[in-house]
Amino acid sequence: MIRARWWMAVAWAGATACEAPTGNTVPGPSADAFSGGVATVFDATGSAFGHPAPTLSSTSLAHHDAGDAAFEAAFVTAPAPVNPGLGPLFNSSSCAGCHTGDGRGRPPNPGEVAAGFLVRLSLPGITPQGGPVPVPGFGGQLQQRAIQGVSPEADLAISYVDSAGVFVDGTPYALRVPQLALLNPYAGLPGGLLTSPRAAPPVFGLGLLEAVPEQEILQLADETDQDGDGISGRPNYVYDMVSGQTMLGRFGLKANTPNLLQQAFVAYNEDIGVTTSFLPAENCEGQIPACATHPPELRDSVVQAVTFYLRTLAVPARRALDDSTARHGEALFAQLRCSACHQPTLHTGGVLGVPELSNQTIHPYTDLLLHDMGPGLADGRPDFLATGSEWRTPPLWGIGLTAAVNGHTTFLHDGRARSLIEAILWHDGEAHGAREAFRALSAADREALIAFLRSL
């Protein structure tokens, strides 16, 4: 998000009189505040997710700002003097159109065209690369918008059915179960269609997650649950389109993407309908005449700049460190074994091209592994090694600022949870024990745990 530089003057002012840290050393009692190591900013406003890492060199900052401008840029229908190439089929006209404020998307309201929300599509089976099988005539993602003269692939409608529950202390609650419908398809939908609705996740801190050494992630895996704790996180291995090799998946809600470069050029193609040298075919090639082959519409340098922007977005600081309720909630988070998947601490290795992010201790609250979350959250759609009930542990850093940045509090992969409490109550599968332990807490302890999450 393009911003003035006012924040640099106040970024470290909130660090309880600590000096700005250098290297991997964060001094003083407020060390827990530095969620992103030196890539931490102290801003709890609506701009909290949109800052560059404070330690970027002037050269790196200029590169970041170029990527920022490209991330914000809206594409239009060709021919045009600036940013041509939108569509013919697309979901958004810009990266920022899905990731508003570099933050979280939400499900569409009734009658609203989805923004920051999409639907993955596939058929049963796997491709030669090991991924989901695209749907003939629709590809791997539903495009709900189109340029003039072209029909969208289909309209999306989501409704909800309430599911009632009760805490052990007798307090009632209700969860909303989403019902997805694809209406007015431009062509017949095949039998066996697999769908998976997805809300756009936040994009800050991704460079730090990309820099966690693979071995550290694998050390957290326990695929056969050898320690008997019921938690069996496992890695997803996916196809790297540039190298042609199988790589550890880190990004995407099922860890189906190996790195931020691929995340960027696939999003340009699938979400905006803009071709690059990495993916030169339109997302609808072969479907309609408007999707004919043509030269790439976006320069590689722009894709690289956006990738650098994603790598160098800072992480908002943890807050309420002196709040006894939030600290009690942190203890409960560990006691309930939430931290078995939402690992509080990881470390970055050396970061080629971004030495400012190297060798940091970070607090993302994720293990970047796949976990079976039970039938309630299952989409039934495999994605490389991820089964239809497995999801990558989402990072929790910054989650308490969602309302400030994005104006809503919808969570989970499809935004079905309307609050952090509802998000916890949807946990099942490997998280069944933690969910039930949360249901058994007193109202005061439940609020303490939520206060901790809001402090992140």
N, C-alpha and C positions, 0 to 999 in steps of 0.2 A: 504494500500500500504506500503510495507516494505521500511523503510527509515532510514537514519542516524539521529542522535540526534542533528544535528546542529541547528535545528529550535528552540529548547528550549531557546537558548541564545538570539535569536532575537525576540521571540514571543511577549514579552512585550515591546520591544524597539520601536515598531510602535505605542504604545498607548499614544503618545503625552505626554511623561514624567509621565504618571500615574504609580503608583505601581500596581503590579499584584493584582487583586481583591481577596478578601476572602469572604466566605459566599455568600450573595446576594448583597453585596455592591460594586458597581463599581464607584470609585471616579472620579472627575474631569470632564472637559468639553467634553472629548471623550467618555462618557458613551454610546452614540449611536453606537459606533463602535463595542460594545460587543454583537454581534448578538446571540451568544450562552451562554450569561452570562460568568461564569468562564470557560466554555467549548469552548472558542473562541481562535483562533490562528491568528496571523498576518502574512499571507503568501498569496501573490497574484500570485504565480508562478504555473507551471503545477503540483505541489505537494499539492496544496491548500486544496484538499478534503481529504487527506490521513493521517492526524495527529490525534494522540490520544488526548483526553481532557488533557490540561496541568496540571491539579491538581490531576491526578490519583496517588494513592499511588504506591509504588514499587511493591506491590503484584498485584494490579489491572493492572498496566502497563505490568507486565509479562503475565497476563491472556489475556490482549488485544493483545500483540505481538503473543501469541500462536494462537489466532483467526485470526490475520493478515496473518500468514503463511498458515493457512488452507484456508483462503479466496483466496489466490494467487495460491494454489496448483492445478496443472493440473492432472486430472484423466486419466487413461489408461485402456485399455481392460484387463479384468481378463483372466488368472492369471498373477499377477505381484507382485514383492516384495514391491512396494511402490504405494499407491493410486490406487489400482485396483477397478474395478466396473463400469467403464464408460459404459453408454448405457444399453441395445442395441440401444435404440433410445434416442436422446438428441438434445439440441440446442447449448450447449457450454460445453467445458471440464473443466471449472473452474468458480467460482463465478466472479473472476476478468475479465474473458473473456467477460462477458456482461457489467459489471460495471467497465470499464477501468478507472483507476485512482480514483476509488470510485465515478465516475461521470456518465454522461448521455450517453445512447446509441443513435443510429441514424438509419434511414431506410437504407436498402441496396441499393447500386448503381446498375445499370443494369448489370446483369451477376455475381453479387457478392453474395456469401452465407451470409445470414443475421448473424450479430453478435451484441449482445446488442439489439435485436429486435425479437419479437415473435408474434404469433397469437393465441389468445384464441378462443376456439371452444365450441359450445353447441347446443342443440336443444331446441325448445320452451318448457316451463314448468319449474317446480322446483323439486328438490330432496326432500326427507323427512327432510333433514337438512335445507332446504330453499334456497339452492344454485342452480347454473345453472346445467342443465341436460347434462352429458357427451355424446359424440357422439360415438355410438358403432363402435369399430374398430379404433377409433382415440382418445378417451378420451376428456379431457378438454383443451388440448393445442396441437398445431401442432408441431411435432418434425421433423425438416428439415434435420437432420443429423443422421447417423447410423454407427455402427461399421462394420468392413469388413464382408461381407457375408449377411448383412441385408439391406433391402431397407428402405430409409427414408419414412415417411408417405406421403409426397408430397413436391414439390418444390414451392417456393414462388416467385411471380413476382409482382412488383409494378410499375405502370406507373402513369403519372400525366397529368391532363388537366388544362390549365390556366383558371382562372376566373377573369375578369377584373373589376376594381372598380376605384373610384376617390374620393379624399378628397374634402371637401367643398371648399377649395381654388383652386380647379382645378387640383391639382397634381395627376397624375394617379398612380395606383398600380396594381399588379397582385398577386393573390393567387393561389396556386397549389392544385388542388383537387385530392386526391389519388384514384387510381383504383387498387383493389386487385384481384389477380388471384392465385388459387391453381392449379398447373400443375402436371401432371404425378402422381396422387395419387396411392398408392400401392393397394388400394381397392376402390370400388365405394363410392363416397360421397353421403350421403342421402339428400333427399329433405328437405327443411326447415332449412338447415344449417345456423347457426348464427356465424359470425366471428368478431373478434375485434383485429386489429393490435395494438401492444404496443411497444414503445421504452423504454428501461430500464431507470428508474429514478435514480438520485443520491442517495447515501446511507449514506451520512454524516448527523449528527444531529438527527438521528432517535430515539436514546435513550431519547433525550429531549422531542420529540413529544410523545413518549410512556409514559412519566412521567407527561404529562398534565392531571390533574384530570378530570374524565369524566364529572363532574358537570360543570366545566368551559366551556367545549365544548358544552354541552347541553344548557347552558345559551346563547350561540350565535345562536342557532337554532331558526327559525321562520317559521315553516313548512307551516302555513296557512297565512303567510304574514300579521300578525295582525297590524304591523306598517305602512303598505301600501306603502313601498318603492320599491316594485317589487322584493325584494331579499328574498328568502324563503329557506335558507339552512336547511338541515335536516340530521340527523345521519343515517348511515347504521348500521344495527345489523346483525352479521354474526355468523357462527358456529365455535366455538373453538374446534379443533380436540382433544386436550389433555383433557380438562375438560368436553367436551360433552355439554357445555352450550352455550347459545346465548350471545354474547358479542358485545360491541361497536367496529365497524370497524374503523381502523386508517390508515392502510397501503394498498398499492396497488392503482392503478389509479381510482378505484371505491370504495375505502375504504372497500375492501372485505376480509381483513385480520386483526385479532384482536391484534396480538402482534408479536414481532420480532422472537420469537422462532418458531412460525408457519411459518413466512415468510422464515426462514432459511431452515427448513426441507422440506417444499413444493418445494422450489427452487432446493434443491439437487435432489429431486425426479423427478420433471417435467423438469427442465432445463438441468440437467446433467445425469439423469438416475441412480442415486445412491440411494440405499435404506437405511433406518434407522429403528430403533425400532418404531419411530413415524409413518412412512409410510413404512411398510416392503414389500409391493407389488411393482413390477416394474410398471412404468407408462404405459406400454404396456401389462400388464398381461392379458392373454386370447386372445391377438391378434395374436401372432406368437409363435412358439415353443421356440425361444431364450429368451422369457420373462417368463420362468418357475419360480415357487416359489423357494426361496433359503433364507438362513439366511441373516440378515441385513449386508450391506457392510461397513457401517460407524459407528463408536462408538458414543454413546450419548455424550461423553465428547468433541468430535470434534464439534458436532452441538452446544453444549453449548458454546464452545469457540468462534465460529463464531458469535453466538448471542451476546455474550459480546462485541466482536469487533464492531458489528453494533451499539450497545448501547453507545459505548464510543468514537466513531469518533467525532472529534471536528468540529466546524463550522467556516468558514473563516470570518474574521472581515469585517464589512462594511467600505467602503473607500470613498474618496472624500468628507469628511464631511465639508471641508472649501470651497467647490466648489459652487459658487452661482447658477450656472446652474442646478446642481444636486439638490440643496436645493429647487429651484423653481419647479423642476420636482416632488419633494416629495409633495409639496403643491398641485400641480395639481393632483397627484395620489389620494389625499384625496378629492379634489374638485370634481373630476369625479366619486367618490364613488367606485373606485377600491378597497379601503380598507374595503368596506362592506363585501367582501368575503375574500380578502387577508388581514386578520387581522394582523396588525403590531406586536402586543404584546400578548404573552401568558405567563403562569407561570407553572413551574413544582412543583409537590408536593414532598413528600419523595420518594426516589428511593431505594428500597430494593436491597442490594448488590452493589449499586453504590452510596454511600452517596455523592460523589463528584458532582453529577448532581442534588442533591436535592435543592428545594426551590430557583430556579433561575428565573429571569425575562429574557425572550428570545424574539427574534424578527424574527420569521419564515415567516411572511406574509402568513398565512393560517388559516382557521377556522376548518380544518379537516372534513368539512361537505360536503354533496352532493349538487350540484346545477345543475339545468337544463341549459345546454349551447346551446340549440337550435338545429334545424335539421341539420345544416351544420356540426357540430361536432358529431352528434349522430352516435353510432355504431349499434343501434337497438338491443343490446344484454343485457338483464337484468342480474344483478349480486346481489343476495340476494335482498335487498330492492331498490337498485339502478335501475332506469329505463334505457332504451336504450339511453336516451339523457342526463343522469346525470353523472357527474364526481366529484370526490373529488377535492377541491381547492388545487392545488399543492403549496408547499412552494416555496418562491422566494429567500430565502437567498442563496447566492453563485451563483445566476443565471448569474451575470456579468462575472464570471470566467470560464464559459463553454468553450469558445474558447481556453483559456489558458490551461485548463486541458484536454479537449477532441478534440480540433482541429476542431470544427464545431460549428454552431449556429442554430441547428434545435431544435424546441420546439413543445410543445403540446404532447398529449398522443401518437401520431403516427409519430411525427417528421415532419409533413407536413409543418409547419411554418419554413421558412428559416432565420428568423430574429425575434427580439422581436416585431417589428412593425407588421409583419404578424401575430404573435401570438395574438396580441391585436385585429387585424381586423377580426380574426376568431371568436371572442367572440360574442355570441348572447343569446337568451333566457333571463335569468335573467340579463345578462350582456349587453343586447341590448342598454340600455340607456348610459352606460359607453362607449361602442364602438362608438356610434354615437357622443357622446361628444368629444371623441378623434378625430374622423374624422373632427370635426368642428374646431379643434385647428389650430392655425397658424403653419407654418413649424418650427418656433423657439420654440414654446411651445411643439410641438411633440418631437423635439430633446431633450428638457429639461426633459420630462418625461422618455425618453429612457436613458438619462444620469443618472437619479436617479436609474432606474432598473440596469444599469451596475455597479452602486456603491454598490449594495447589495452583 
